[in-house]
């Protein structure tokens, strides 16, 4: 049983969500090779590419960390780690042994909005695998002695968080305070203190049909619909934690050392405004997402400006655009020697605030964005992840071809309009490491 906060790379997280927000809501419809059905209980089912040699099925629930409150902070992280413990229908041993016997894989991933339970198995063993997928995703019991046993795994997860990821986590806290500002990881003071009752209440509040999607790749659509209809989930919309961007705030963690890791962002766009969100993704690639070729230089207009300011000094840089269902962040993450952090930030913000890009930069950004997306969904696991995000957050799914068409439709004026909005917006900052030369947000 595997658990992860996210399997997507930090700087190249394409986060293709919500293109389906504008799709019509009709049952059993197709978009290219994708079929989508909304059941009477509001559960969304989507499938693609039946007949593949490997089947992947995911149950996604809108139960990510943004749904936590002050009292149950860290619940989503505990749920990720606790997946595979004893359920109402199976013991931990039975789940592990039977999945291994059929040569399958059962993993859990999560982000701020969703938790995804994913089964990978050959089609001839799909029926067996789906039984245990249902047990793990909908039949949790949370026995106290088993929760005590996962405490070391929670501590290990925290120890493995990279400093760049920690900086982005702090950035969200500064930008939103709560909801989207909640960490992907359980706070240290909460480890071992989240009770079975707390987890059961969290599951009961969020694991409902209105907040769930079932997606499959390499599975017949009718088979998936029949499976989804029999999931033991209550109906109901649950409660969504609304987030509002708060500019001019910062969250810093001074850890000393030689390096500084800084994440700076302005308010972006959520998938409620898909055209603007898509333009910001193109802007992200035009700004630079790190090295585009192996051992190559940092690319993009902002990346090149920072590289020029620091010369041959060590630098890690990547623009990022995080689009959520209702809001988003656009900015960059950089890692450099502490004494050069202030100079690097100044160069990046100066370029960011120009508010316009050349047609060549926009064309390059659009091409890189398309290439990265197509490379991402070429992997069956990533394709299922992308479909699941669309289904869970938007209630419909667009095929990769349809998404590429949407990217092609982004104009230079759309991207420059997004760039001008970003240039004049308030900033939020998250930083980890030696922060002696990192300016405070009110100085930027």
Buried (B, 14 or more C-beta within 10 A) or exposed (E): BEBBBBBBEBBBBBBBBBBBBEBEEEEEBEBBEBBBBBBEBBBBBBBBBBEBEBBBBBBBBBBBBBBBBEEBBBBBBBBBBBBBBBBEBBEBEBBBEBBEEBEBBBBBBBBBBBBBBBBBBBBEBBEBBBBBBBBBBBBBBBBEEBBEEBBEEBBEBBEEBEBBBBBBBBBBBBBBBBBBBBBBBBEEEBBBEBEBEBBEBBBEBBBBBBBBBBBBBBBBBBBBBEBBBEBEBEEBEBEBBEBBBBBEBBBBBEBEEEBBBBBBBBBBBBBBBBBBBBBBBBBBBBBBBBBBEEEEEBBBBBBBBBBEBBEEEEBBBBBBBBBBBBBBBBBBBBBBBBEBBBBBBBBBBEBBBEBEBEEEBBBBBBEBBBEBBBEBBEEBBBBBBBBBBBBBBBBBBBBBEBBBEBBEEBBBEBBBBBBBBBBEBBBBBBBBBBBEBBBEBEEB
